[in-house]
């Protein structure tokens, strides 16, 4: 009886190793490829915004369309950091303060049909997180595919 149990356990373990490990390896490679694709699209979008100094409706639609080709759901967040120099009377010097605008401000401006403009020296940060998609083990969420990319606006139209 103990010999049969040992054989069944060894066969079960061999099946897991022979079929499970390559499946896990292929899943990790697919996640790496997906993350590289997201980084490429985010880099292209942020660099074009940093070079032109604005986000147009067409640029935003093209960016979202490039993310929609994959069979996953992504959460995209934008953060616009705008440095401002304010004179502090107590210290008798200028102090750098930052004003932050999030994706709601950007989308509100673009949905009205206007372009969202940046000033030279502003910083744009984009974060893409995978919220839903293929899971190797059902019921366990995998949040390892996410990227952050940002850049300073050069606004080459000056």
C-alpha positions in Angstrom: 0.0 0.0 0.0 2.8 2.4 0.9 4.6 1.6 -2.4 1.5 2.5 -4.5 1.1 5.8 -2.6 4.7 6.7 -3.2 4.4 6.0 -7.0 1.2 8.1 -7.2 2.9 11.0 -5.4 6.0 10.7 -7.6 3.8 10.6 -10.8 1.8 13.6 -9.6 5.0 15.5 -8.8 6.5 14.7 -12.2 3.4 16.0 -13.9 3.5 19.2 -12.0 7.2 19.7 -12.8 6.9 18.8 -16.4 3.8 20.9 -17.2 3.6 23.4 -14.5 7.1 24.9 -14.5 7.2 25.7 -18.3 3.7 27.3 -17.9 5.0 29.5 -15.0 8.1 30.3 -17.1 6.0 31.3 -20.1 3.7 33.4 -17.9 6.7 35.3 -16.5 8.1 35.9 -20.1 4.6 37.1 -21.2 4.5 39.5 -18.2 8.0 40.8 -19.1 6.9 41.4 -22.7 3.7 43.1 -21.6 5.7 45.4 -19.3 8.1 46.3 -22.1 5.2 47.1 -24.4 3.6 49.4 -21.7 6.9 51.1 -21.1 7.4 51.7 -24.8 3.9 53.2 -25.2 4.3 55.3 -22.1 7.7 56.5 -23.2 6.4 57.4 -26.7 3.4 59.4 -25.2 5.4 61.2 -22.5 8.2 62.1 -24.7 5.9 63.5 -27.4 4.1 65.6 -24.7 7.4 66.8 -23.3 8.5 67.8 -26.8 5.3 69.6 -27.9 4.2 71.0 -24.6 0.6 69.9 -24.9 -1.8 67.0 -24.8 -4.4 67.0 -27.5 -7.5 64.8 -27.7 -6.0 62.9 -30.6 -2.9 62.1 -28.7 -4.9 60.9 -25.7 -7.2 58.7 -27.9 -4.2 57.2 -29.7 -2.5 56.4 -26.4 -5.6 54.7 -25.0 -6.1 52.8 -28.2 -2.6 51.4 -28.0 -3.3 50.1 -24.6 -6.7 48.6 -25.6 -5.1 46.2 -28.0 -4.1 43.9 -25.1 -6.6 41.6 -23.4 -6.2 43.4 -20.1 -7.6 46.3 -18.2 -5.2 49.1 -17.2 -5.6 52.0 -14.9 -3.8 55.1 -16.2 -3.0 58.0 -14.0 -1.4 61.3 -15.0 0.3 63.8 -12.6 1.3 67.2 -13.8 3.7 69.0 -11.4 4.1 72.7 -12.0 6.8 74.5 -10.1 6.1 78.0 -9.0 8.5 80.5 -7.4 6.8 82.6 -4.7 8.4 85.4 -2.8 8.5 84.7 0.9 8.5 88.0 2.8 9.5 86.4 6.1 12.6 84.9 4.6 13.0 87.6 2.0 13.7 85.1 -0.8 12.0 83.1 -3.4 10.6 79.7 -2.4 9.8 76.9 -4.9 6.3 75.6 -4.5 4.7 72.9 -6.6 1.2 72.8 -7.9 -0.2 69.4 -8.9 -2.8 68.6 -11.5 -4.2 65.1 -11.8 -5.8 63.2 -14.7 -9.2 64.7 -14.0 -7.9 68.2 -14.8 -6.3 66.9 -18.0 -9.3 64.9 -19.1 -11.7 67.8 -18.3 -9.7 70.2 -20.5 -9.4 67.7 -23.4 -13.0 66.6 -23.3 -14.0 70.3 -23.9 -12.2 70.1 -27.2 -9.2 72.2 -26.0 -5.6 71.1 -25.7 -4.0 70.8 -22.3 -0.9 73.0 -22.3 2.2 72.7 -20.2 4.8 75.3 -19.4 8.5 74.8 -19.9 10.0 73.1 -16.9 6.8 71.3 -15.9 7.0 67.6 -15.0 4.6 64.9 -16.3 4.4 61.5 -14.6 2.3 58.7 -16.0 1.5 55.5 -14.1 0.0 52.4 -15.7 -1.2 49.5 -13.5 -2.7 46.3 -14.7 -6.1 45.8 -12.9 -7.5 42.7 -14.7 -6.4 40.2 -17.3 -5.1 36.6 -17.6 -4.3 35.0 -14.3 -2.2 31.8 -14.2 -3.9 30.8 -10.9 -7.6 31.8 -10.9 -8.6 33.9 -7.9 -5.1 35.3 -7.2 -4.6 38.8 -8.5 -1.3 39.5 -10.1 -0.3 43.2 -9.9 3.3 42.8 -11.0 2.8 44.5 -14.3 2.9 48.2 -13.7 5.1 51.0 -14.9 5.9 54.7 -14.0 7.5 57.0 -16.5 7.9 60.8 -16.4 9.7 63.7 -18.0 10.3 67.4 -17.9 8.5 69.4 -20.5 11.0 71.1 -23.0 8.3 72.6 -25.2 10.4 73.0 -28.3 7.9 75.4 -29.9 9.7 78.3 -28.2 
